[in-house]
Every structure is written in structure tokens, then in C-alpha cells.
Amino acid sequence: MQFLSVSRRRSDVFTEAQFAEKTPAEWQRARTLYAEGAIRQLWARGDMPGACILWEAADEQEARQLLGSLPMAQAGMLEILSFVPLKPYPGFSAGNR
């Protein structure tokens, strides 16, 4: 199954220096999750500091655990604004052509 998470940095609570300290570990963990197939796509938000991530997981619990494994999430530095389970778009199925 796929899931979409939308998060933002908690810049009102943490300083840029604190984010900078966590960034190398965050990037490394994201690269590992991508290499393992858990992250399918990852975008930096264009409107504010944060990310949109397309996850691949067996179920929502696993996807949330993967998200929670990111160092900034573990440190409470991210606010998860949305976490959406996704399903195939029916307009692309053979019966709808």
C-alpha cells in the first residue's frame, strides 16, 4: 500500500541550528529508506520548510513507524499535517476505457 505524508518543521519551537544539527542524519535515513523501497518519492515543500513523502508499506501502522524513524520525527521537530492512505485511481482500470 502507499501513503502520503505532509509535514512541516516546528520552526516555532526549534532553532535553525538545531535543524542543521539533525539534517545529515535525516538525509542519511531518508536515503536508506529510499534504497529499501519504503520511500517511493520525496519532495521538499516549496511553501515552507517541510516534506511530502510517498511511502510504500504493508499497512498504515508500518508506514507511520517508518516516518517515525526519521531523526527529526524522533526528536519531535516535525509536525505531521496529513497522513493519507492511497488507492489506485479507478479511471485507469481496463473497465473504464
Chimera marker file (.cmm) of the C-alpha trace (Angstrom):
<marker_set name="trace">
<marker id="1" x="0.000" y="0.000" z="0.000" r="1" g="1" b="0" radius="0.5"/>
<marker id="2" x="1.030" y="3.590" z="-0.476" r="1" g="1" b="0" radius="0.5"/>
<marker id="3" x="0.656" y="6.511" z="1.904" r="1" g="1" b="0" radius="0.5"/>
<marker id="4" x="1.315" y="10.237" z="1.564" r="1" g="1" b="0" radius="0.5"/>
<marker id="5" x="2.647" y="12.243" z="4.482" r="1" g="1" b="0" radius="0.5"/>
<marker id="6" x="2.828" y="16.022" z="4.567" r="1" g="1" b="0" radius="0.5"/>
<marker id="7" x="4.925" y="17.552" z="7.326" r="1" g="1" b="0" radius="0.5"/>
<marker id="8" x="6.413" y="20.853" z="8.368" r="1" g="1" b="0" radius="0.5"/>
<marker id="9" x="9.300" y="21.761" z="10.583" r="1" g="1" b="0" radius="0.5"/>
<marker id="10" x="8.360" y="23.016" z="14.041" r="1" g="1" b="0" radius="0.5"/>
<marker id="11" x="10.330" y="26.218" z="13.496" r="1" g="1" b="0" radius="0.5"/>
<marker id="12" x="8.331" y="27.909" z="16.251" r="1" g="1" b="0" radius="0.5"/>
<marker id="13" x="9.902" y="25.543" z="18.808" r="1" g="1" b="0" radius="0.5"/>
<marker id="14" x="13.312" y="24.600" z="17.364" r="1" g="1" b="0" radius="0.5"/>
<marker id="15" x="16.095" y="26.796" z="16.019" r="1" g="1" b="0" radius="0.5"/>
<marker id="16" x="17.717" y="26.595" z="12.599" r="1" g="1" b="0" radius="0.5"/>
<marker id="17" x="20.898" y="25.436" z="14.344" r="1" g="1" b="0" radius="0.5"/>
<marker id="18" x="19.008" y="22.502" z="15.865" r="1" g="1" b="0" radius="0.5"/>
<marker id="19" x="17.619" y="21.551" z="12.454" r="1" g="1" b="0" radius="0.5"/>
<marker id="20" x="21.065" y="21.889" z="10.875" r="1" g="1" b="0" radius="0.5"/>
<marker id="21" x="22.488" y="19.542" z="13.508" r="1" g="1" b="0" radius="0.5"/>
<marker id="22" x="19.916" y="16.844" z="12.621" r="1" g="1" b="0" radius="0.5"/>
<marker id="23" x="19.996" y="17.340" z="8.833" r="1" g="1" b="0" radius="0.5"/>
<marker id="24" x="22.861" y="14.954" z="7.921" r="1" g="1" b="0" radius="0.5"/>
<marker id="25" x="21.263" y="12.082" z="9.869" r="1" g="1" b="0" radius="0.5"/>
<marker id="26" x="17.840" y="12.932" z="8.404" r="1" g="1" b="0" radius="0.5"/>
<marker id="27" x="19.185" y="12.827" z="4.857" r="1" g="1" b="0" radius="0.5"/>
<marker id="28" x="21.022" y="9.571" z="5.502" r="1" g="1" b="0" radius="0.5"/>
<marker id="29" x="17.934" y="7.912" z="6.959" r="1" g="1" b="0" radius="0.5"/>
<marker id="30" x="15.831" y="9.105" z="4.013" r="1" g="1" b="0" radius="0.5"/>
<marker id="31" x="18.401" y="7.696" z="1.570" r="1" g="1" b="0" radius="0.5"/>
<marker id="32" x="18.332" y="4.353" z="3.407" r="1" g="1" b="0" radius="0.5"/>
<marker id="33" x="14.532" y="4.210" z="3.379" r="1" g="1" b="0" radius="0.5"/>
<marker id="34" x="14.544" y="5.074" z="-0.336" r="1" g="1" b="0" radius="0.5"/>
<marker id="35" x="17.095" y="2.355" z="-1.097" r="1" g="1" b="0" radius="0.5"/>
<marker id="36" x="14.966" y="-0.145" z="0.851" r="1" g="1" b="0" radius="0.5"/>
<marker id="37" x="11.846" y="0.823" z="-1.129" r="1" g="1" b="0" radius="0.5"/>
<marker id="38" x="9.955" y="2.328" z="1.819" r="1" g="1" b="0" radius="0.5"/>
<marker id="39" x="10.165" y="5.856" z="0.393" r="1" g="1" b="0" radius="0.5"/>
<marker id="40" x="8.931" y="5.936" z="-3.198" r="1" g="1" b="0" radius="0.5"/>
<marker id="41" x="9.144" y="9.721" z="-3.685" r="1" g="1" b="0" radius="0.5"/>
<marker id="42" x="10.312" y="12.581" z="-1.509" r="1" g="1" b="0" radius="0.5"/>
<marker id="43" x="9.798" y="16.289" z="-2.074" r="1" g="1" b="0" radius="0.5"/>
<marker id="44" x="10.880" y="19.349" z="-0.120" r="1" g="1" b="0" radius="0.5"/>
<marker id="45" x="7.940" y="21.690" z="0.323" r="1" g="1" b="0" radius="0.5"/>
<marker id="46" x="8.074" y="24.884" z="-1.708" r="1" g="1" b="0" radius="0.5"/>
<marker id="47" x="5.878" y="26.923" z="0.623" r="1" g="1" b="0" radius="0.5"/>
<marker id="48" x="7.620" y="26.284" z="3.962" r="1" g="1" b="0" radius="0.5"/>
<marker id="49" x="10.306" y="24.031" z="5.456" r="1" g="1" b="0" radius="0.5"/>
<marker id="50" x="8.993" y="20.502" z="5.443" r="1" g="1" b="0" radius="0.5"/>
<marker id="51" x="8.455" y="17.493" z="3.218" r="1" g="1" b="0" radius="0.5"/>
<marker id="52" x="5.901" y="15.446" z="1.314" r="1" g="1" b="0" radius="0.5"/>
<marker id="53" x="6.750" y="11.747" z="1.235" r="1" g="1" b="0" radius="0.5"/>
<marker id="54" x="5.170" y="8.901" z="-0.712" r="1" g="1" b="0" radius="0.5"/>
<marker id="55" x="5.571" y="5.762" z="1.417" r="1" g="1" b="0" radius="0.5"/>
<marker id="56" x="5.315" y="2.084" z="0.474" r="1" g="1" b="0" radius="0.5"/>
<marker id="57" x="4.333" y="-0.147" z="3.398" r="1" g="1" b="0" radius="0.5"/>
<marker id="58" x="2.245" y="-3.189" z="4.249" r="1" g="1" b="0" radius="0.5"/>
<marker id="59" x="-0.198" y="-1.089" z="6.272" r="1" g="1" b="0" radius="0.5"/>
<marker id="60" x="-0.646" y="2.314" z="7.896" r="1" g="1" b="0" radius="0.5"/>
<marker id="61" x="0.980" y="1.234" z="11.148" r="1" g="1" b="0" radius="0.5"/>
<marker id="62" x="4.171" y="0.265" z="9.315" r="1" g="1" b="0" radius="0.5"/>
<marker id="63" x="4.166" y="3.491" z="7.284" r="1" g="1" b="0" radius="0.5"/>
<marker id="64" x="3.800" y="5.582" z="10.449" r="1" g="1" b="0" radius="0.5"/>
<marker id="65" x="6.634" y="3.627" z="12.085" r="1" g="1" b="0" radius="0.5"/>
<marker id="66" x="8.858" y="4.327" z="9.078" r="1" g="1" b="0" radius="0.5"/>
<marker id="67" x="8.015" y="8.031" z="9.283" r="1" g="1" b="0" radius="0.5"/>
<marker id="68" x="8.738" y="7.920" z="12.996" r="1" g="1" b="0" radius="0.5"/>
<marker id="69" x="12.195" y="6.505" z="12.290" r="1" g="1" b="0" radius="0.5"/>
<marker id="70" x="13.354" y="9.808" z="10.779" r="1" g="1" b="0" radius="0.5"/>
<marker id="71" x="15.668" y="11.603" z="13.230" r="1" g="1" b="0" radius="0.5"/>
<marker id="72" x="13.699" y="14.868" z="13.135" r="1" g="1" b="0" radius="0.5"/>
<marker id="73" x="10.460" y="12.988" z="13.815" r="1" g="1" b="0" radius="0.5"/>
<marker id="74" x="12.103" y="11.148" z="16.711" r="1" g="1" b="0" radius="0.5"/>
<marker id="75" x="13.216" y="14.492" z="18.167" r="1" g="1" b="0" radius="0.5"/>
<marker id="76" x="9.693" y="15.958" z="17.892" r="1" g="1" b="0" radius="0.5"/>
<marker id="77" x="10.899" y="18.518" z="15.344" r="1" g="1" b="0" radius="0.5"/>
<marker id="78" x="8.228" y="17.713" z="12.735" r="1" g="1" b="0" radius="0.5"/>
<marker id="79" x="4.508" y="18.341" z="12.716" r="1" g="1" b="0" radius="0.5"/>
<marker id="80" x="2.686" y="15.775" z="10.593" r="1" g="1" b="0" radius="0.5"/>
<marker id="81" x="-0.055" y="17.794" z="8.940" r="1" g="1" b="0" radius="0.5"/>
<marker id="82" x="-1.544" y="14.985" z="6.899" r="1" g="1" b="0" radius="0.5"/>
<marker id="83" x="-1.150" y="11.230" z="6.546" r="1" g="1" b="0" radius="0.5"/>
<marker id="84" x="-3.258" y="9.789" z="3.734" r="1" g="1" b="0" radius="0.5"/>
<marker id="85" x="-3.720" y="6.160" z="2.634" r="1" g="1" b="0" radius="0.5"/>
<marker id="86" x="-3.801" y="5.979" z="-1.165" r="1" g="1" b="0" radius="0.5"/>
<marker id="87" x="-5.570" y="3.590" z="-3.518" r="1" g="1" b="0" radius="0.5"/>
<marker id="88" x="-5.386" y="3.144" z="-7.290" r="1" g="1" b="0" radius="0.5"/>
<marker id="89" x="-7.219" y="5.680" z="-9.436" r="1" g="1" b="0" radius="0.5"/>
<marker id="90" x="-10.237" y="3.832" z="-10.920" r="1" g="1" b="0" radius="0.5"/>
<marker id="91" x="-10.213" y="5.837" z="-14.145" r="1" g="1" b="0" radius="0.5"/>
<marker id="92" x="-7.124" y="3.952" z="-15.322" r="1" g="1" b="0" radius="0.5"/>
<marker id="93" x="-8.620" y="0.460" z="-14.990" r="1" g="1" b="0" radius="0.5"/>
<marker id="94" x="-9.410" y="-1.570" z="-18.116" r="1" g="1" b="0" radius="0.5"/>
<marker id="95" x="-13.138" y="-1.433" z="-17.411" r="1" g="1" b="0" radius="0.5"/>
<marker id="96" x="-13.190" y="2.380" z="-17.562" r="1" g="1" b="0" radius="0.5"/>
<marker id="97" x="-11.661" y="2.940" z="-21.001" r="1" g="1" b="0" radius="0.5"/>
<link id1="1" id2="2" r="1" g="1" b="0" radius="0.2"/>
<link id1="2" id2="3" r="1" g="1" b="0" radius="0.2"/>
<link id1="3" id2="4" r="1" g="1" b="0" radius="0.2"/>
<link id1="4" id2="5" r="1" g="1" b="0" radius="0.2"/>
<link id1="5" id2="6" r="1" g="1" b="0" radius="0.2"/>
<link id1="6" id2="7" r="1" g="1" b="0" radius="0.2"/>
<link id1="7" id2="8" r="1" g="1" b="0" radius="0.2"/>
<link id1="8" id2="9" r="1" g="1" b="0" radius="0.2"/>
<link id1="9" id2="10" r="1" g="1" b="0" radius="0.2"/>
<link id1="10" id2="11" r="1" g="1" b="0" radius="0.2"/>
<link id1="11" id2="12" r="1" g="1" b="0" radius="0.2"/>
<link id1="12" id2="13" r="1" g="1" b="0" radius="0.2"/>
<link id1="13" id2="14" r="1" g="1" b="0" radius="0.2"/>
<link id1="14" id2="15" r="1" g="1" b="0" radius="0.2"/>
<link id1="15" id2="16" r="1" g="1" b="0" radius="0.2"/>
<link id1="16" id2="17" r="1" g="1" b="0" radius="0.2"/>
<link id1="17" id2="18" r="1" g="1" b="0" radius="0.2"/>
<link id1="18" id2="19" r="1" g="1" b="0" radius="0.2"/>
<link id1="19" id2="20" r="1" g="1" b="0" radius="0.2"/>
<link id1="20" id2="21" r="1" g="1" b="0" radius="0.2"/>
<link id1="21" id2="22" r="1" g="1" b="0" radius="0.2"/>
<link id1="22" id2="23" r="1" g="1" b="0" radius="0.2"/>
<link id1="23" id2="24" r="1" g="1" b="0" radius="0.2"/>
<link id1="24" id2="25" r="1" g="1" b="0" radius="0.2"/>
<link id1="25" id2="26" r="1" g="1" b="0" radius="0.2"/>
<link id1="26" id2="27" r="1" g="1" b="0" radius="0.2"/>
<link id1="27" id2="28" r="1" g="1" b="0" radius="0.2"/>
<link id1="28" id2="29" r="1" g="1" b="0" radius="0.2"/>
<link id1="29" id2="30" r="1" g="1" b="0" radius="0.2"/>
<link id1="30" id2="31" r="1" g="1" b="0" radius="0.2"/>
<link id1="31" id2="32" r="1" g="1" b="0" radius="0.2"/>
<link id1="32" id2="33" r="1" g="1" b="0" radius="0.2"/>
<link id1="33" id2="34" r="1" g="1" b="0" radius="0.2"/>
<link id1="34" id2="35" r="1" g="1" b="0" radius="0.2"/>
<link id1="35" id2="36" r="1" g="1" b="0" radius="0.2"/>
<link id1="36" id2="37" r="1" g="1" b="0" radius="0.2"/>
<link id1="37" id2="38" r="1" g="1" b="0" radius="0.2"/>
<link id1="38" id2="39" r="1" g="1" b="0" radius="0.2"/>
<link id1="39" id2="40" r="1" g="1" b="0" radius="0.2"/>
<link id1="40" id2="41" r="1" g="1" b="0" radius="0.2"/>
<link id1="41" id2="42" r="1" g="1" b="0" radius="0.2"/>
<link id1="42" id2="43" r="1" g="1" b="0" radius="0.2"/>
<link id1="43" id2="44" r="1" g="1" b="0" radius="0.2"/>
<link id1="44" id2="45" r="1" g="1" b="0" radius="0.2"/>
<link id1="45" id2="46" r="1" g="1" b="0" radius="0.2"/>
<link id1="46" id2="47" r="1" g="1" b="0" radius="0.2"/>
<link id1="47" id2="48" r="1" g="1" b="0" radius="0.2"/>
<link id1="48" id2="49" r="1" g="1" b="0" radius="0.2"/>
<link id1="49" id2="50" r="1" g="1" b="0" radius="0.2"/>
<link id1="50" id2="51" r="1" g="1" b="0" radius="0.2"/>
<link id1="51" id2="52" r="1" g="1" b="0" radius="0.2"/>
<link id1="52" id2="53" r="1" g="1" b="0" radius="0.2"/>
<link id1="53" id2="54" r="1" g="1" b="0" radius="0.2"/>
<link id1="54" id2="55" r="1" g="1" b="0" radius="0.2"/>
<link id1="55" id2="56" r="1" g="1" b="0" radius="0.2"/>
<link id1="56" id2="57" r="1" g="1" b="0" radius="0.2"/>
<link id1="57" id2="58" r="1" g="1" b="0" radius="0.2"/>
<link id1="58" id2="59" r="1" g="1" b="0" radius="0.2"/>
<link id1="59" id2="60" r="1" g="1" b="0" radius="0.2"/>
<link id1="60" id2="61" r="1" g="1" b="0" radius="0.2"/>
<link id1="61" id2="62" r="1" g="1" b="0" radius="0.2"/>
<link id1="62" id2="63" r="1" g="1" b="0" radius="0.2"/>
<link id1="63" id2="64" r="1" g="1" b="0" radius="0.2"/>
<link id1="64" id2="65" r="1" g="1" b="0" radius="0.2"/>
<link id1="65" id2="66" r="1" g="1" b="0" radius="0.2"/>
<link id1="66" id2="67" r="1" g="1" b="0" radius="0.2"/>
<link id1="67" id2="68" r="1" g="1" b="0" radius="0.2"/>
<link id1="68" id2="69" r="1" g="1" b="0" radius="0.2"/>
<link id1="69" id2="70" r="1" g="1" b="0" radius="0.2"/>
<link id1="70" id2="71" r="1" g="1" b="0" radius="0.2"/>
<link id1="71" id2="72" r="1" g="1" b="0" radius="0.2"/>
<link id1="72" id2="73" r="1" g="1" b="0" radius="0.2"/>
<link id1="73" id2="74" r="1" g="1" b="0" radius="0.2"/>
<link id1="74" id2="75" r="1" g="1" b="0" radius="0.2"/>
<link id1="75" id2="76" r="1" g="1" b="0" radius="0.2"/>
<link id1="76" id2="77" r="1" g="1" b="0" radius="0.2"/>
<link id1="77" id2="78" r="1" g="1" b="0" radius="0.2"/>
<link id1="78" id2="79" r="1" g="1" b="0" radius="0.2"/>
<link id1="79" id2="80" r="1" g="1" b="0" radius="0.2"/>
<link id1="80" id2="81" r="1" g="1" b="0" radius="0.2"/>
<link id1="81" id2="82" r="1" g="1" b="0" radius="0.2"/>
<link id1="82" id2="83" r="1" g="1" b="0" radius="0.2"/>
<link id1="83" id2="84" r="1" g="1" b="0" radius="0.2"/>
<link id1="84" id2="85" r="1" g="1" b="0" radius="0.2"/>
<link id1="85" id2="86" r="1" g="1" b="0" radius="0.2"/>
<link id1="86" id2="87" r="1" g="1" b="0" radius="0.2"/>
<link id1="87" id2="88" r="1" g="1" b="0" radius="0.2"/>
<link id1="88" id2="89" r="1" g="1" b="0" radius="0.2"/>
<link id1="89" id2="90" r="1" g="1" b="0" radius="0.2"/>
<link id1="90" id2="91" r="1" g="1" b="0" radius="0.2"/>
<link id1="91" id2="92" r="1" g="1" b="0" radius="0.2"/>
<link id1="92" id2="93" r="1" g="1" b="0" radius="0.2"/>
<link id1="93" id2="94" r="1" g="1" b="0" radius="0.2"/>
<link id1="94" id2="95" r="1" g="1" b="0" radius="0.2"/>
<link id1="95" id2="96" r="1" g="1" b="0" radius="0.2"/>
<link id1="96" id2="97" r="1" g="1" b="0" radius="0.2"/>
</marker_set>
